[in-house]
Amino acid sequence: MSSVMLAGMHLLLSGIVGSVAYGLARPGSDVDRIGVFAAPTVAFHGLHPPRESVVTTDPT
């Protein structure tokens, strides 16, 4: 999912997980992020409610 689709959502909670969070990162390790977003109210109007989960590998 692109960051364009996430743009209308509001970030409620953001965190870093994985090896960096546990202090096990090595040179070249990636940073794994997790977050909780709230969809805009208008997304709940209509026949297709927003998806429960959004997974992306887009670093932006």
N, C-alpha and C positions, 0 to 999 in steps of 0.2 A: 504494500500500500504506500502510495507516495505521500510526502509531507504536505502536498496540496490538500489531500483528503483529511489530514489531521489538523489543518489550519483552523477549521471551524470549531474544533473541540477545545475545551479548557483543561489545562493540566492541573490536576488536584494533588498528585503525589508523584515524586520521581526519586529513583534510587539507582545505585550501582550494585550489581550482583556478580556472581562468578568469582574467578580467581582474584580479581582486584579487591573485591569486598573481603575475601578471606585472607588477604595478604600473601597469596601464593603466586602472584603474577611474576612473570619473567620477561626479559627483554623480548619484544615482539608480541607479547600477549595483547589481545584485544580488550576493549572495555565493553562489558555487557550492561545495558541499561534496561530498567523496567519502569513503567509508569501507569498511573490511573488517570483516565481522561473522562470528562463529562461531555456528552454530545449536546449541542444546542437544542432547546425546547422544540424548535420548528422541525427537527429531525424526527420527532415522535408523532407528527401529524401526517396522516396518509396511510397507505396500505403497507408500506415497507419500513418497519422500525429499524433503527441503527443496529449494526452487528454488536454482539456482546463482547467480542474480542477483536483486536487489531494487532497483527503481527507484521513487522517490517524489518528489513535489513538495511534500509536507507539510513545512512549516518547523519543526515541533516534533520 
